Amino acid sequence: MVTADDITAVTVFSTLGPEARERLARVAADLSLAPGEYAANAGDDRALFAVLDGLIEPVKSVDGIDRVVGERHPGDVFGEVPIVLGTVFPVGFRAAEQSRVMRIEPHDYHAIAGDHAEIAEELGKLSSKRIGGSGGLQALAAERHPPRAIVVGQRWDATCTELRRFLDRNQISFEWIAADAPDAADAWDGALPNEEDLPVIRVIDGKTVAQPQLRRVAELLGLSTEPAAAEYDTVIVGAGPSGLAAAVYGASEGLRTIVIEREAPGGQAGTSSRIENYLGFPSGVSGDELAGRALQQARRLGAEILVTRTITKIDPVAKQVHLDGGDVLRARTIILATGVSWRQLEIEGFDRLAGKGIFYGAARSEAPSAHGLDVQIIGAGNSAGQAALFFSNHARCVTILARGDGIGKSMSSYLMDQLAARSNIDVLPHTEAVAAHGDDSLEAIQVRNKETGETRRLESGGVFIFIGADAETGWLPPEVALDDHRFVLTGSEVAAAGRWKLERDPYLLETSVPGIFACGDVRSGPVKRVASAVGEGSMAIAFVHQYLREANLEPDGARA
């Protein structure tokens, strides 16, 4: 409980009289923080804090690495910049040791400041001081941080494209040098590698590796590729929205949690250039930004995230998860969150030019390659619409190829309204691509009107494909029941299929193997929305707790 004496010890409130101190003490929250615990995270809504005991450190994340940028001692306040400017927290504030802080909500602060102008004046001065100066927020924002890696490669080399996407989706800052750029040698700071060695990655203050495998890149950059333990309360397969949500809730609730991801976090949603109907982001959020935030959150709460690792086999009886390379993990429970993969088009030239102008999905990093060019979007759903809007900010012209009557039946109305307002976006109904042309890279595509049979050639600086997705579940053991389309059956569908053997009913997200759960797009019949995937990931952890309690396996400290 915050007392009037506590208020007196805070410098900016030291001039308040007894009645005002008592009034403020009644509305202030008293928070105890363990070492490493955050009072506020970067991006949190505004509030004013004061340190009562201990030590608080402002922390700024750079390339996923936390950097301490100051200290707050007893009597100091923090959160004055969000309070004065009405913004979110620009940096996080965590306890460096056992600490006690008080939190004052904005309306409670303004009520006091309205009666005591000197408080507002003092906080305004403090805010200005912490924004400016050599160590202020302006200096931090302007400070240039060297990239963690430099990549040199050919623009239309599929391997180089894959490497850049991997770095982007793992939140690794890097500089890409096109090998044929006039200033490439200067940017590389030396003789360029031989063409047959491309792509080449140079880790800052580290090694230079030609044609690296992604796992080697992960190891060079300090990304986790090896499990820290042999046994976990829950092993999550896949780091898309549902897998990351399960990781956040599992780790936060005391479960020893590990996520196995064969590529990079984000899943199919990570390739979405804009998600505008996700709750809490009124201006929209890119798929890689959403995944990046979730990844930071999961890691901060203690979940292990392994990348570039593939699961070769699951033993449904022993609950053992076999990884490529021979590692075997023992799991009390398993959550299948493998999502889906973009459906491939079997069209002349598409396989040959994949990664060389033909792309499945569209991350924000693809924008520079489309500058001033004509690009085509294949598909008529929300993902296609979001990509068209995004590329219209960079490309000369964006053309949506829709096999049906248009986009009215498969796209949200808010997206159609936005598309109609862009003069450089066209929609071609009843149209399909029939061929791709180009030698070393995509130059044009051939399209056909399905009603008239007419074909024509469209010059192309890039084709981005959004035509639906398939579940990749062929690696699962036969004990895990699938529907006719190879999606995982869960809950009542398992019982209806005659694949449930226990007396109790299966939990809502439980597969035909007790203790193995499925969530997100890999599950049979879910709503194909990021929000539903996140919800199912969190729900899966609730069912994990129920299963562990039933089996008397609930670990100490875990909480439902």
Solvent accessible surface area in square Angstrom, and as a share of the most:
residue,aa,sasa,rsa
1,M,183,0.82
2,V,7,0.04
3,T,55,0.32
4,A,23,0.18
5,D,113,0.59
6,D,26,0.14
7,I,0,0.00
8,T,59,0.34
9,A,70,0.55
10,V,0,0.00
11,T,95,0.55
12,V,14,0.08
13,F,1,0.00
14,S,56,0.36
15,T,99,0.58
16,L,5,0.02
17,G,30,0.29
18,P,100,0.63
19,E,149,0.67
20,A,10,0.07
21,R,49,0.18
22,E,80,0.36
23,R,86,0.31
24,L,1,0.00
25,A,7,0.05
26,R,170,0.62
27,V,68,0.39
28,A,13,0.10
29,A,42,0.33
30,D,46,0.24
31,L,56,0.28
32,S,82,0.53
33,L,8,0.04
34,A,48,0.37
35,P,85,0.53
36,G,45,0.43
37,E,82,0.37
38,Y,35,0.13
39,A,17,0.13
40,A,2,0.01
41,N,42,0.21
42,A,65,0.50
43,G,44,0.43
44,D,55,0.28
45,D,110,0.57
46,R,86,0.31
47,A,0,0.00
48,L,0,0.00
49,F,0,0.00
50,A,0,0.00
51,V,1,0.00
52,L,20,0.10
53,D,75,0.39
54,G,17,0.17
55,L,31,0.15
56,I,0,0.00
57,E,29,0.13
58,P,4,0.03
59,V,6,0.04
60,K,51,0.22
61,S,53,0.34
62,V,31,0.18
63,D,35,0.18
64,G,47,0.45
65,I,102,0.52
66,D,72,0.37
67,R,87,0.32
68,V,66,0.38
69,V,39,0.22
70,G,26,0.25
71,E,89,0.40
72,R,31,0.11
73,H,90,0.40
74,P,74,0.47
75,G,10,0.09
76,D,44,0.23
77,V,3,0.02
78,F,0,0.00
79,G,3,0.02
80,E,5,0.02
81,V,11,0.06
82,P,3,0.02
83,I,5,0.02
84,V,68,0.39
85,L,99,0.49
86,G,46,0.45
87,T,62,0.36
88,V,74,0.42
89,F,3,0.01
90,P,62,0.39
91,V,8,0.05
92,G,3,0.03
93,F,11,0.05
94,R,57,0.21
95,A,1,0.01
96,A,40,0.31
97,E,85,0.38
98,Q,114,0.51
99,S,5,0.03
100,R,57,0.21
101,V,0,0.00
102,M,0,0.00
103,R,68,0.25
104,I,0,0.00
105,E,61,0.27
106,P,21,0.13
107,H,127,0.57
108,D,24,0.12
109,Y,8,0.03
110,H,85,0.38
111,A,48,0.37
112,I,3,0.02
113,A,11,0.08
114,G,66,0.63
115,D,95,0.49
116,H,46,0.21
117,A,77,0.60
118,E,78,0.35
119,I,1,0.00
120,A,44,0.34
121,E,104,0.46
122,E,79,0.35
123,L,0,0.00
124,G,23,0.22
125,K,123,0.52
126,L,34,0.17
127,S,1,0.01
128,S,74,0.48
129,K,153,0.65
130,R,49,0.18
131,I,38,0.19
132,G,20,0.20
133,G,62,0.60
134,S,116,0.75
135,G,61,0.58
136,G,5,0.05
137,L,40,0.20
138,Q,117,0.52
139,A,35,0.27
140,L,21,0.10
141,A,85,0.66
142,A,79,0.61
143,E,71,0.32
144,R,224,0.82
145,H,68,0.30
146,P,95,0.60
147,P,36,0.23
148,R,53,0.19
149,A,0,0.00
150,I,19,0.10
151,V,0,0.00
152,V,0,0.00
153,G,0,0.00
154,Q,56,0.25
155,R,82,0.30
156,W,46,0.16
157,D,35,0.18
158,A,37,0.29
159,T,64,0.37
160,C,0,0.00
161,T,9,0.05
162,E,96,0.43
163,L,4,0.02
164,R,29,0.10
165,R,40,0.15
166,F,7,0.03
167,L,0,0.00
168,D,47,0.24
169,R,32,0.12
170,N,3,0.02
171,Q,48,0.21
172,I,7,0.03
173,S,42,0.27
174,F,47,0.19
175,E,72,0.32
176,W,78,0.27
177,I,8,0.04
178,A,24,0.18
179,A,19,0.14
180,D,110,0.57
181,A,31,0.24
182,P,144,0.90
183,D,85,0.44
184,A,1,0.01
185,A,48,0.37
186,D,121,0.62
187,A,39,0.30
188,W,10,0.04
189,D,121,0.63
190,G,39,0.38
191,A,95,0.73
192,L,59,0.30
193,P,33,0.21
194,N,93,0.48
195,E,126,0.56
196,E,123,0.55
197,D,51,0.26
198,L,17,0.08
199,P,3,0.02
200,V,3,0.02
201,I,0,0.00
202,R,63,0.23
203,V,15,0.09
204,I,58,0.29
205,D,152,0.79
206,G,48,0.46
207,K,124,0.53
208,T,73,0.43
209,V,29,0.17
210,A,49,0.38
211,Q,98,0.43
212,P,13,0.08
213,Q,139,0.62
214,L,39,0.20
215,R,71,0.26
216,R,89,0.32
217,V,0,0.00
218,A,0,0.00
219,E,84,0.38
220,L,35,0.18
221,L,8,0.04
222,G,66,0.64
223,L,18,0.09
224,S,54,0.35
225,T,8,0.05
226,E,106,0.48
227,P,28,0.17
228,A,82,0.63
229,A,25,0.20
230,A,50,0.39
231,E,63,0.28
232,Y,1,0.00
233,D,5,0.02
234,T,0,0.00
235,V,0,0.00
236,I,0,0.00
237,V,10,0.06
238,G,8,0.08
239,A,0,0.00
240,G,9,0.09
241,P,27,0.17
242,S,6,0.04
243,G,0,0.00
244,L,1,0.01
245,A,8,0.06
246,A,0,0.00
247,A,0,0.00
248,V,16,0.09
249,Y,96,0.36
250,G,0,0.00
251,A,14,0.11
252,S,33,0.21
253,E,32,0.14
254,G,36,0.35
255,L,7,0.04
256,R,124,0.45
257,T,4,0.02
258,I,0,0.00
259,V,0,0.00
260,I,5,0.02
261,E,16,0.07
262,R,121,0.44
263,E,85,0.38
264,A,3,0.03
265,P,2,0.01
266,G,1,0.01
267,G,25,0.24
268,Q,44,0.20
269,A,15,0.12
270,G,1,0.01
271,T,9,0.05
272,S,13,0.08
273,S,2,0.01
274,R,74,0.27
275,I,8,0.04
276,E,51,0.23
277,N,70,0.36
278,Y,38,0.14
279,L,163,0.81
280,G,63,0.60
281,F,47,0.19
282,P,134,0.84
283,S,89,0.57
284,G,9,0.09
285,V,1,0.01
286,S,0,0.00
287,G,1,0.01
288,D,28,0.14
289,E,54,0.24
290,L,24,0.12
291,A,13,0.10
292,G,5,0.05
293,R,127,0.46
294,A,23,0.18
295,L,1,0.00
296,Q,81,0.36
297,Q,80,0.35
298,A,0,0.00
299,R,86,0.31
300,R,108,0.39
301,L,58,0.29
302,G,56,0.53
303,A,7,0.05
304,E,38,0.17
305,I,4,0.02
306,L,0,0.00
307,V,0,0.00
308,T,12,0.07
309,R,5,0.02
310,T,61,0.35
311,I,14,0.07
312,T,79,0.46
313,K,108,0.46
314,I,3,0.02
315,D,43,0.22
316,P,18,0.11
317,V,134,0.77
318,A,54,0.42
319,K,27,0.11
320,Q,52,0.23
321,V,0,0.00
322,H,42,0.19
323,L,4,0.02
324,D,35,0.18
325,G,80,0.77
326,G,61,0.59
327,D,46,0.24
328,V,60,0.35
329,L,3,0.01
330,R,116,0.42
331,A,8,0.06
332,R,77,0.28
333,T,0,0.00
334,I,0,0.00
335,I,0,0.00
336,L,1,0.01
337,A,3,0.02
338,T,47,0.27
339,G,20,0.19
340,V,18,0.10
341,S,34,0.22
342,W,37,0.13
343,R,103,0.38
344,Q,106,0.47
345,L,34,0.17
346,E,173,0.78
347,I,33,0.17
348,E,128,0.57
349,G,16,0.15
350,F,2,0.01
351,D,114,0.59
352,R,128,0.47
353,L,1,0.00
354,A,40,0.31
355,G,13,0.12
356,K,63,0.27
357,G,0,0.00
358,I,1,0.01
359,F,13,0.05
360,Y,35,0.13
361,G,0,0.00
362,A,0,0.00
363,A,2,0.02
364,R,100,0.36
365,S,42,0.27
366,E,5,0.02
367,A,7,0.05
368,P,101,0.63
369,S,18,0.11
370,A,1,0.00
371,H,137,0.61
372,G,41,0.39
373,L,61,0.31
374,D,31,0.16
375,V,0,0.00
376,Q,4,0.02
377,I,0,0.00
378,I,13,0.07
379,G,9,0.09
380,A,22,0.17
381,G,25,0.24
382,N,23,0.12
383,S,40,0.26
384,A,0,0.00
385,G,0,0.00
386,Q,10,0.05
387,A,1,0.01
388,A,0,0.00
389,L,10,0.05
390,F,30,0.13
391,F,0,0.00
392,S,11,0.07
393,N,100,0.51
394,H,64,0.28
395,A,8,0.06
396,R,160,0.58
397,C,35,0.21
398,V,0,0.00
399,T,15,0.09
400,I,0,0.00
401,L,3,0.02
402,A,1,0.00
403,R,139,0.51
404,G,40,0.38
405,D,95,0.49
406,G,20,0.19
407,I,20,0.10
408,G,52,0.50
409,K,189,0.80
410,S,64,0.41
411,M,12,0.05
412,S,31,0.20
413,S,76,0.49
414,Y,66,0.25
415,L,0,0.00
416,M,54,0.24
417,D,100,0.52
418,Q,61,0.27
419,L,8,0.04
420,A,91,0.70
421,A,85,0.66
422,R,82,0.30
423,S,120,0.77
424,N,36,0.18
425,I,16,0.08
426,D,70,0.36
427,V,52,0.30
428,L,38,0.19
429,P,52,0.33
430,H,40,0.18
431,T,8,0.05
432,E,29,0.13
433,A,8,0.06
434,V,42,0.24
435,A,8,0.07
436,A,4,0.03
437,H,58,0.26
438,G,11,0.11
439,D,121,0.63
440,D,121,0.63
441,S,19,0.13
442,L,10,0.05
443,E,87,0.39
444,A,0,0.00
445,I,0,0.00
446,Q,45,0.20
447,V,3,0.02
448,R,93,0.34
449,N,45,0.23
450,K,94,0.40
451,E,127,0.57
452,T,100,0.58
453,G,44,0.42
454,E,113,0.51
455,T,68,0.40
456,R,116,0.42
457,R,123,0.45
458,L,28,0.14
459,E,106,0.48
460,S,10,0.06
461,G,11,0.11
462,G,0,0.00
463,V,0,0.00
464,F,2,0.01
465,I,1,0.00
466,F,11,0.05
467,I,45,0.23
468,G,32,0.30
469,A,20,0.16
470,D,65,0.34
471,A,13,0.10
472,E,77,0.34
473,T,3,0.02
474,G,65,0.62
475,W,75,0.26
476,L,19,0.10
477,P,18,0.11
478,P,117,0.74
479,E,81,0.36
480,V,5,0.03
481,A,2,0.02
482,L,40,0.20
483,D,37,0.19
484,D,143,0.74
485,H,143,0.64
486,R,125,0.46
487,F,29,0.12
488,V,0,0.00
489,L,20,0.10
490,T,5,0.03
491,G,2,0.02
492,S,90,0.58
493,E,74,0.33
494,V,0,0.00
495,A,50,0.39
496,A,92,0.72
497,A,53,0.41
498,G,64,0.62
499,R,94,0.34
500,W,36,0.13
501,K,196,0.83
502,L,80,0.40
503,E,183,0.82
504,R,51,0.19
505,D,112,0.58
506,P,16,0.10
507,Y,35,0.13
508,L,99,0.49
509,L,1,0.00
510,E,0,0.00
511,T,0,0.00
512,S,11,0.07
513,V,13,0.07
514,P,37,0.23
515,G,0,0.00
516,I,1,0.00
517,F,0,0.00
518,A,0,0.00
519,C,0,0.00
520,G,3,0.02
521,D,28,0.14
522,V,1,0.00
523,R,37,0.14
524,S,12,0.08
525,G,70,0.68
526,P,13,0.08
527,V,98,0.56
528,K,101,0.43
529,R,114,0.42
530,V,29,0.17
531,A,51,0.39
532,S,33,0.21
533,A,10,0.08
534,V,40,0.23
535,G,30,0.28
536,E,16,0.07
537,G,0,0.00
538,S,29,0.18
539,M,74,0.33
540,A,0,0.00
541,I,1,0.01
542,A,49,0.38
543,F,30,0.13
544,V,0,0.00
545,H,1,0.00
546,Q,65,0.29
547,Y,29,0.11
548,L,0,0.00
549,R,115,0.42
550,E,89,0.40
551,A,43,0.33
552,N,139,0.71
553,L,72,0.36
554,E,50,0.23
555,P,30,0.19
556,D,148,0.77
557,G,65,0.62
558,A,20,0.15
559,R,146,0.53
560,A,90,0.70
